Amino acid sequence: MFSTVALLADAPPQLLPARQLMAFTLGMHILLVPFGVALPFITLLMHHRGLRRKDPVALKLARRWSAVMAVQFAIGVVTGTVLSFELGLLWPGMMGRWGDVFGLGFGIEAWAFFLEAALIAIYLYGWRRLKPWTHFWLGVPLPLVALLGAFGIIAANSWMNTPQGFRLDAQGNPVEVDVRQAIFTPMFGPEYWHFVVAMFMTAGFVVAGVYAVGWLRGRRDRYHRLGFTLPFTVAAILTPVQFMLGDSAARAVFHKQPIKFAAMEIVWKTDTHVPEYMFGRLNKDGTISGGLKIPQLDSILAGFKPSTQVTGLTSVPASDRPTVVQATIAHWAFDIMVTIGSLLILVVLWYGWCWLRRRELPRSRWFFRCAAVAGAACLLTVECGWITTEVGRQPWIVYNQMRVSEAVTDTQASSLWTMLGLVIVVYVAVYGAFLAVILKMRTRWRIADEGSAAAGAGLPPENDTPYGPRSDPEPTATVGAPGGSSERTPGSE
């Protein structure tokens, strides 16, 4: 903390609390984004399976996941709204000067947000009141709208990394805005697809991890098997794709943002045959302490040959590049992301090998232990990805156009610190409520599945009929229904 304060001694006093406030709220919100973007798709996959195969277990999973999706969306409303306000309140210099150029991305995200809210409401309503296939097709636009929201946010962020689509007048203000160029910047494609696939991977691994824990605790029924297999398969298919997309995105940074790439790889001087450092710490004199040094690998990764020249941090003045602390942070975030991605490849290969050989899940408990932690590891990589993107761009809020210190608010630092404290308290309460609701739902579902005496627990068992009007729990259970709960065939009205 004290080193950070020293680094910002020459900056406006409100810069540090503004950064901390934005970092905290963004870091908390990003934990929910994978479920907002990808959980609708995974839910609809399970829903389609249930309808096509007349599978009541799949329908039960889809309906329960849709309930989680709705709760997550409600929490995302709170955290996302806070971020929207913060952009204008904390960084008025950027929004006031550049809002007309890249603000359309936020407009697209806002429209997608409202559409998603309406579609989620219709989807939840339809479980009890619509014909099965009509209900399914009304839910199909949900993943598309979620991707549209991601489109708007990434369009805005990629413009901040590679700004274009405007001309500066004599006063330095942007004029002659070309909206198409402002949206489809050089970094938009690599950043968007890398982000989207990361969201689908993360949601898949997190959902599968819940059922992996149940599997480790002895719940080996079809409900847990199917709840694990479908989302894990989605994540497994996308993991090698993401590895290639990540490599492509890093190479795009090498070409379009060479100083950020130098920070990610802690390259001090421009040179060829540059070694790759796994972790390590950059010192003020350009030396690197610790880490694993792999000769020439950085040049090979950047340009496919050892003779590739990699731009170093010292190629620009110190005021135009990340500090050694910021470069080290970006480098560690990048290396953590790459390391976790490589380990996930091994887990996926394990899964694929067993499935191709025996058409069944791996039998080792170690596999399910790895699967149980894969979701949390993916959430960590999502955080690291944003740290790499934002910290590696320093000191620019708009790359090579506006510094962060020029965009920050004039509000007193003490007020911002107070606001940060209040936001932390509110977020702890909001996330605590979120976890409480999810745990309450889990308890109700477990009571229904185990067929326990609900009256003794003070909770009515869930009525597991996927379609048809709401009614009181049926007194008898249909033979063959999971956990002894009542089930009717899809389409019964």
N, C-alpha and C positions, 0 to 999 in steps of 0.2 A: 504493500500500500504506500509506504513512504517513498519507495523508488519511483512509483507512478507519479506521486505528487511532485517529486523533483523533476521528472521529465516534463511535466506540464507547468513548470514554474513560470515560463514566459508566455503561457497561453492565458486566455481569459479565465478568471476563477470559476466561472460557471461551466466550463468545458468538461471538467472531470465528472461532476455530478450528473450532467446531462448525458454523458456517455454511459455512466453506470446505470442510469435509469433506463435508457434505451436498450442497453445490453441485457438487463434483467428481464424486462418485459418481452423483448424479442426471444430471449432464450427460453422463457416459460411458454410463450405462445407456440414456438416451433415444435414443442413436444406433442401438441395436439394436431398439427398439420397433417402428418401421415394418415391419421384416421379420417380427417375431413376429406382428403384427396382420394384415398385408396379403399377405405372400408366400404363405401357404397358398391364398388365394383366386386369386391370379395363377397359381400352379402348377396349380390344379385347372382353371382356364379353359383353359390349354394342354393339360392332360391330356384334357379333354373334347373339344377340337378334334382331338387325335390319334386318339381312339377313334372319334369320329363320322365323320371323313374318312379313317380308316385311314392316317394320316399318320405315318410313322416318325420324321420330323424333329421334329414336335411332341412325340411321346412321349419322344424323347431329351432335349429341352429340359425337359420336365416332370420327368423322372427326375433330371436334373442339378440342377435348382432345388430339388427335394425334398432332395437331399443337402446343399446349402447351407443350406436351412431347418433341417435337423437340427443342423448345426454351430453355426449362429447361436443356436438354442435352447439348446444346451449352454452357450454363453458367457453367454447371458441368465440362465441358472440362477445362475451365480456372481454377476453384477452385481446381479440382483434380490434374491438372498438377503442380500447386504451391505446393501442399502437397507432391507430388512425389519428387520434387527437395529438399524440406525442410528435408525430411528424410535423404538424403545424406549430405546436407550442414550443418544442425544443429546437427545431431547425427552421425558423422562419426565413433565414437568409436563403436557404436552398429552395424552399417552396415558393417564396415570393419571386425569386428571379427565374427559376427553371420550371415552375409548375406548369406553365403553358406548353412546355416542350414534352415532358414525360408524364404529365398527370393523367393522360388517357388510360394508362395501365391501371391506376388506382380506380378509375371510373369503371373499367371492365370488371375488376375484382368486386366492386360494390354491387354491380348488377348481378354477377354470378352468385354473390352471397345471398341476395334476396330471392333469386330463383331457387337456390338450393334449399332455403328455408321452406318455401312453398312446396317443393317436391318431397322433402322429408315428411312434411305434415300429411301430404296425400298418401305417401307410401305407408306411414304408420296407420292412417285411417283405413287403408284398403285391406289390411289383414283380416278384418272382421266383416267388411261390408261390400267388397267387390268380388267379382268372379276371378278365379285364380290367375288365368293368363292375362286378363285385362289388368289386374293388379300388377303383375310382373312387368308388362310393357309400359305402364305408367311410371315404373321405377327406373327403366332403362336410361332416361335422360340424366339421372342423378350423377353417374360417373362423368358424363360429358360436361356437365355444369361445373363439377369439381375441377376438372382439367382446365376449364375456361378461367376459373378463379386463379389457378396457379399460373396460367398464361399472363394474366394482368400483372401479378406481383413480380414474376420473373422478367417481364418486359420492362418494368420500372427499374428493377435492380440491375439488369444487364445494361440499360442505358447509363446508369450511374458509373458502371465500369468501363463502358466504351461509348461515351456520348457522341451523338451525331444527329443530323436532321435539322440543323439550324445554322444561321450565320450571325456573328456578333457585329453590332453596329459600333459607331464611334465611342459610345459610352460603355461598351462592353456588355450590352444587353442582347439576349437572343432575339433574332427576327427571322422572317421567312422560314417558319417552321414547316418541315415536311414530316407529317405524322407517321407515314409508313416507314420512313428511315429511322425515326425515333423509336419505333417499336421493334423493328427487325434489325437490331444492331449486330455487329460481328460476334458478340458473345451470347446473343439470345439463344440460338440453336443449341450450342454445346451446354449452356447453363440450364436451359429448360428441360431437355431430355435427361440430363444427369439428375436434375432435381426430381422430376416426375418418377423416374424408375427408382430412385432412392426412397420416395414416399411409398410406393407399392411394395418394395422389399421390406421396409420397416414395418408397415402394417401387417404384412404376411407373417413375418417372424414373430411379432408381438402377439398376434392372435394365436398362432400355433404354439407359442411358448406357454400360454395359459393351459392348453390341453396337454402339453408335455409335462407340466407340473402335476396335473391330475394323473397322467400315466405313471409317473414316478411314485405317486401315492397309492397305486394299486387299482386305479379306475381304468380297466382295460375293456370297457364296453364299446359298442359300435359308435355311440355318441361321441366319446373322446377320440376314437380313432378317426372318424370322419372330420371332427372339428380340428384335429391336428393336420390331417393329410392335405386337405384342399388348400388352406392358406400357406402351408409350408411348401407345397408344390409350386404355387404361384411365385413365392419368394425364391425358390431354388432355380426356377427357369430364368428369372431375371438377374440372379447374382452374377453369372459370367457376362451377361449383357452389360450390367452396370460397371463391371471391371473395365470393359472396353470403352464405354462411354466416359468413365472417369479419366482414363488415359487420354482420350480425345480432348476432353475439357482442359486438362492440364497442358496439353500441347497448344490449345487455343490461347491459353493465358501466356504461354511462352512467346507466341507471335504477337499478340495484341496488347499485353500488359507485361512487358519484360521485367520491370522493376518488381512487380508483385511476384512474378515467378522467381526472381532472385531472392526475395524474402522467404518464399515457400521452401526454397532449397538452400537457404543461407549461403548464397554465392556472393562473395565480397568483391572480387575483381573480375572484370570481363576476361574470359580466357577460353581456350579449347581444352579438350581432354579433362573436363571438370569432373571431380569425383562426386559420388552421391553419399550424403551423410544421413544415416538413419538416426534420428534424434540428435543429440548434441546441442551445445549452446554457443551462440555467436557472441564474441567479445568485441569490445570497442575498437581494438586494433585489427580486427578482421580475422583473428584466429578463432578456431573452433575447439571448444572443450568437450570431451566425452563423445559419445555416439559411436556408431559403427561406420567406418569409412570404406566405401566400395569404389576402387579406382575407375575413373572414366565413365561410370555408369550414368551420371547426370547428363553428360553430352549425348550419350547413346539414346537415352530415353527422350531427350528433347528433339534430336534430329536424326536418329537411327544410325549415327556413326560417331566415333570418338572425336573426330575433328570438328564437330559442331561447336560453334562459338556461342557461349551462354553469357548474356549481359549480366554484369555484376552491380551490386548496390552502389558502388562508388562511381558509376558512370553518370550519375546525376548529383547535384549538390545535396548536402545532408538535409537541408530544409525540404527537399522534394521527395524524400524516400522514408520508409518506415525506420524507426529507431531500432537499435540492436535488440531491445527488449520486445518490441512489436514483431520484428522479424523472427525471433525465436519462438514467440507465441504462435505465429502463423505456421512456422515450420513444424512445431510439435503437433498442432491440430491436423495438419496435412498428413504427417506420418502416422498418427493414431488412426486416421480415416483409412489410409492405405493398409495398415497392419490388420485392422479388423476386417476389412474387405477380403484380404488374402486368407485369413483364418476361416471366414464364412465360405470361401470357395472349397476348402477342405471338408467342411461339414456337409456341403451340398454334394460333393463327390461321393462321400460316404453314403449319403441317402440314395443317390442315383445308382450306385453300384449294387446296393442291397435290393433296390426295387427292380432293376433290370435282371438280376440273377434269380430272385425268388418271388417277385411280385408281392413283397411284403415289407413292412417297416423293419429297420434295423432292430436287433434284439438286445443290443448292449444298452445298459443303463447310462453309460457315458455319452452315448449319442443323444439321449433325451435330456441329459444334463446340459450338454452343449446347446441343444435346441431351446431349452428353457431360458438360457442367458443370451441367446442370439438377438432377441427383441430389444433387450436393454442395451446391448452392444450397438445395435443399429441406431437407437435413439442417440447414443453418444456420438456416432459418426455424423448424424444430422447436425448436432450442435457444432461439431468440429468443422463441418463443411461451411457453415455460416461464419464461424470464426475466421477460417481461412479466407473467405471471400471479403469480409469486412475489414479485418485487421490488416490483411496483406495490401489493401488499397490505401492505407494511411500514407500521408496526412490528408488525402483527398476525399471529400465526400462526393464530388463529381470529378472523376479522374482527369487530372491535368487542367481542370477548369475552376474549381472552387475547393478551398481547404475546409476542413471540418470547423476550424476556429472561426472562419468567416461566416459560417452558416448558423452558429449557435445563438440561442436566445440571449436577451439582455437581462433576463430575470436573475435576481440575486441568487448566489450559490447556496446560501442558507435555506432559501425557499425550495430549491431543487432537492437538497438533501432531505428536507422534511417530506417532500412529495415522494421521494424514494422510499422512505420509511413507511409511509402510509400505503404505498402500492404493495410493498412486501407483505404487510399485514393483511391487506385485502386479498392478495393472491394466495396466501396461506389458507385463508378462510375459504376461498373459492375452490381451490384444489382439494382441501379437506372435505368440503361438501360433495365434490365430484367423486372422491374415493368412497365416501360414506354411501352415496346412492348406488354406486357400482357394487359394493359389498352387500348392500341390502338386496339388490336384484339377484346377486349370486346365491344368497341365502334362500330366497324364495324359489329359485330354480332348483337348488339342491333338494329342498323339501319335496318339490314336485317329483323329481327324478327318483328319489329314494322311497317315495310313498310313505313318508313318516307321518306320525300323528300331528297334523298341523295345529290342531287346537291347543295342544300342550305347548307349542312354541309361540302361540299367539299370532300366527300368520296363516292366512288362508292359502291352500295350495293353488298353484297356477292352473288355470284351465288351458290345456295344451292343444285344443282344437284350433288349427291354423286358420280356418275360414268359417264364415258364418257369424251371426250376431253374438254379442256377449251374452253369457248366461252364467248361472251358478254352477259350481263344479259338479260334474256328474258323479253319482254315488258309486258307480261301478267302473272298472277299468277294462278296456278292450285288450284281449289276449294279444301279446306280441308287442304292445306299445312300450317304448323305453321307460324304465323306471315305474311301470305300472300305471302310467298316466293315460287318460282317455285320448284316443286319436280317431279321427275320421279321415277317409280318403280325400285327397285334394279335390276340390271342386264340389264337395257335398255342401249343400246350402240349407 
